[in-house]
Amino acid sequence: SELGRNVIMGGQSATSGHLKIGDFSTIAARGGVSKNLEGGRVYGGFPIMLQKDWLKLQAKIAIKFKEKSQD
């Protein structure tokens, strides 16, 4: 993989294949990069997505799980 300038990768994050990660990107811990990423953004999760979208997805999953456990 080809990392741009000032890329920050959290613990246990990884890339696969010949990918390009743009300048000033941040990959959250345990992020799995499987596609090229634009610079200047914060990513997380697996498959990789914008961190804010990943956090929203995790909140939705937690709500659904809570609803099911109350039944």
Secondary structure, DSSP 4 states (H G I P E B T S, - for coil): -EE-TT-EE-TT-EE-SS-EE-TT-EE-TT-EE-S-B-SS-EEETTTTEEHHHHHHHHHHHHHHHHHHHH-
